[in-house]
Every structure is written in structure tokens, then in C-alpha cells.
Amino acid sequence: MEAEREAIVEPLWELYELTRRLRRECPWDRKQTQESIVAYTVEEVYELVDTVRERAAHGDEGDRAVCSELGDVLFQVYFIAAVAEEQDLYHLGQVARGIYDKLVRRHPHIFGEVDADTPEEVRRTWENIKKESEGRKGIFHEVPHSFPALLLAQKLQQRAAAVGFDWEATVDVLAKLREETDEIEQELRQGQEDAVAAEVGDLLFAVVNLARKLKVDPELALRGSALRFRERVEEAARIAGRDGLVFEHLAIDEQESYYKHAKEGLRQ
């Protein structure tokens, strides 16, 4: 146990010291603030997401890539904490202690006497603790408006579901999708551009609801579809080029034919 502890604690301490040295000696690192560095934090998280999604296709190399990306994210935490420490706001130890205490508090089914045998029961327990012990108010307590739209929709729906305001079955959401599609067609016929935009938003919101009911992360699902689309179009252009044609100059039906060919080839 002591050897395991040392194997974890020593590298973490070395990273802490390295971070502080970079703040002292590197002009670029010294110039950064919490506000400026957080943009890089978001980038690193997205890179981690991509790497985790792709790891299975790369075997051991994929796991090493995930480990590397986790390090990049970890450094972001260290760096922001180092900036705060310089300003006597808080230090890395307080960050770790804070999340430790929060996790213990939010898992009374492990550290207390609460019963929660399913993921759904655990989530309800979390929501109750946030309201009763952490002073959060309202159904949608502390859902940041700055969340990406898909995540914002997902979080709002989860909070509503936590108080029982939710579709009973997936088939109900599918019916809602058809309803929203019909409303878009109606607004298109009437030529109401603002209304069309609102109905498209309602359709997207319903799709996020469907993903939630199916336990599919909408962000990851959409990113996967977008990347597959990119791969198929690039492959279609490659095949067209092999035939002596320029994909951009083809008629839509010819482009569609090459796209289907590329899709089938990539599937195989």
C-alpha cells in the first residue's frame, strides 16, 4: 500500500512543483490568467473525448493516448489552481479536499445509511443532496447558460425528470418528434422564418430528449455522425478523383452516387 501511495503522490507533487516553476520562469505561462487559460482547458477536454472514443480501435496505443490526454487535462487543473494560489484564493490541496468531501457527501448510499440500488435512485439522491445540503434552489439550480446547446438541453431535461416531469416511454418522444416535424412543415408553408427557427429548435430539443431516454449521449452521438459524414464525403471525393472527376463539379445525383459508394466501402 505504501509503495502504491508513493507511486501516485510523488508524480503529483513533482507536477505541482513544475507548474509553479513554469509560472515563475516561462514568459507565456507567467502571463496567463484563469480566464485566459480556461479556453485551453476546454480544448484539452474535447481532445480527451475524441481519444477516449477512438481508443478501442487502436489497442494499447489507444490507451497510451488516453493516458497522455488525461495528463493534459490534469495539468490544466494544476495550472488554474497555481494561479489562484498566487492570489491567495485557494491552493491545489483545497481543490482536492473540496471534491473529496463533496463526493463523500453525495454518496450516502456508500458512506451513510441511504439505500440506492440503481443508477436512477443514485441520481435522485444526488439531486436531493444538492438542494437540502448544498443550498441549491429551484428545479434548474446552477445550470450554466454558457453550456453548449446540446449539454444545456440535456441538463435541463435531466433536472425536470428528477422532479417527475418526463415522458413515460420512448415511444412518446418519438411521437413528439413527428409532431415537431409536422409543425416545421406547417410553418414553412406559411413562410414564417422566425417560427421555423423556433420549431427547428423544438425538434432538436426533442431529439435530445430521445437520446436521453435511450441513454445515448447526444453530444458524442452527434460528433460521431459528423465525423462519419466527413469521412464519407472525403472518401467519395477520393473515389471520384480516381475516376478522373472532381467531386465539387459533379451534379448532386452523381455526388450522391459516389457518397453511397463510399459509405458502403467504409462499412465493409
C-alpha positions, -999 to 999 in steps of 0.1 A, spaced: 0 0 0 28 24 9 45 17 -25 13 24 -43 8 56 -24 43 68 -32 38 59 -69 8 83 -70 18 110 -46 54 116 -59 45 123 -95 16 146 -85 39 166 -62 65 168 -90 39 182 -114 28 207 -87 64 219 -84 69 220 -122 37 240 -126 49 266 -101 83 268 -118 67 274 -152 47 302 -137 79 318 -124 102 313 -153 82 310 -186 70 343 -200 40 327 -217 29 308 -186 35 337 -164 12 359 -185 -18 336 -182 -48 342 -160 -77 319 -150 -98 335 -177 -73 331 -205 -62 296 -197 -97 281 -194 -101 282 -232 -72 258 -235 -89 237 -208 -119 233 -230 -97 223 -259 -80 196 -239 -113 182 -227 -125 179 -263 -93 162 -273 -97 137 -244 -132 130 -256 -120 122 -291 -92 100 -278 -115 80 -255 -139 74 -283 -112 62 -306 -92 41 -281 -108 8 -289 -97 10 -325 -60 15 -316 -54 -12 -289 -26 -5 -265 -16 27 -284 -51 40 -278 -48 35 -240 -15 53 -240 -31 82 -260 -59 84 -234 -33 85 -206 -15 113 -224 -47 134 -229 -56 128 -192 -23 143 -183 -30 174 -204 -64 179 -186 -47 173 -152 -22 200 -160 -50 224 -167 -63 218 -132 -29 223 -116 -23 255 -136 -56 272 -127 -50 262 -91 -15 276 -92 -28 309 -105 -53 310 -77 -27 301 -51 -5 331 -61 -35 353 -54 -41 337 -20 -75 324 -32 -71 287 -27 -45 260 -34 -44 226 -50 -49 208 -17 -81 227 -11 -93 217 -45 -87 181 -38 -101 182 -3 -132 200 -16 -140 174 -43 -132 146 -18 -157 159 7 -183 166 -20 -181 130 -33 -184 115 2 -214 138 9 -231 129 -24 -227 91 -18 -246 85 14 -255 50 0 -219 42 4 -207 63 34 -241 67 51 -273 48 56 -292 58 25 -304 30 1 -298 35 -36 -295 3 -56 -299 16 -92 -283 45 -111 -317 63 -112 -320 61 -74 -284 74 -71 -293 104 -93 -324 113 -73 -302 111 -41 -277 135 -57 -304 160 -66 -319 159 -31 -285 164 -15 -277 194 -38 -309 211 -27 -310 201 10 -273 201 20 -258 225 -6 -284 251 -6 -292 250 -43 -327 263 -51 -352 257 -79 -356 229 -103 -328 241 -126 -304 252 -99 -270 262 -112 -273 250 -148 -249 275 -166 -263 294 -195 -229 292 -211 -232 254 -216 -231 242 -253 -267 240 -265 -268 202 -265 -255 199 -230 -278 227 -218 -308 209 -232 -297 176 -217 -291 191 -182 -324 209 -182 -342 178 -192 -324 157 -165 -334 183 -138 -370 182 -150 -371 144 -150 -357 144 -114 -389 160 -102 -411 137 -123 -417 160 -153 -407 135 -180 -420 113 -208 -432 79 -196 -418 59 -225 -395 63 -255 -424 59 -279 -439 91 -265 -408 110 -275 -409 95 -310 -445 108 -313 -433 143 -302 -406 142 -329 -432 135 -356 -453 164 -341 -424 188 -343 -416 178 -379 -452 184 -389 -451 219 -372 -420 228 -392 -437 218 -424 -467 239 -415 -445 270 -407 -426 265 -440 -459 266 -459 -468 299 -441 -434 314 -448 -428 324 -411 -390 324 -408 -388 332 -371 -414 305 -364 -395 280 -385 -363 287 -365 -382 282 -332 -398 249 -344 -364 236 -355 -351 243 -320 -381 224 -306 -372 195 -329 -336 195 -317 -347 196 -281 -370 166 -287 -341 147 -303 -320 154 -272 -349 140 -251 -350 109 -273 -312 104 -268 -317 108 -230 -344 82 -229 -322 58 -249 -293 66 -226 -273 79 -255 -250 110 -250 -263 134 -277 -230 153 -279 -210 122 -285 -236 107 -309 -237 139 -330 -199 142 -331 -197 106 -342 -222 112 -370 -204 144 -381 -171 127 -383 -185 98 -402 -201 122 -426 -167 139 -431 -150 106 -437 -176 95 -463 -175 128 -482 -137 127 -483 -138 91 -495 -164 99 -521 -142 127 -534 -112 103 -535 -132 78 -555 -144 104 -579 -108 116 -583 -97 81 -591 -123 81 -619 -108 113 -633 -136 135 -619 -137 165 -595 -164 159 -568 -171 196 -564 -180 198 -601 -205 169 -602 -242 172 -602 -259 163 -569 -272 129 -581 -236 120 -591 -223 132 -558 -249 112 -540 -239 81 -560 -203 84 -550 -213 91 -514 -233 59 -513 -204 40 -528 -180 55 -502 -204 47 -474 -207 11 -484 -169 7 -489 -162 22 -454 -188 -1 -438 -171 -31 -453 
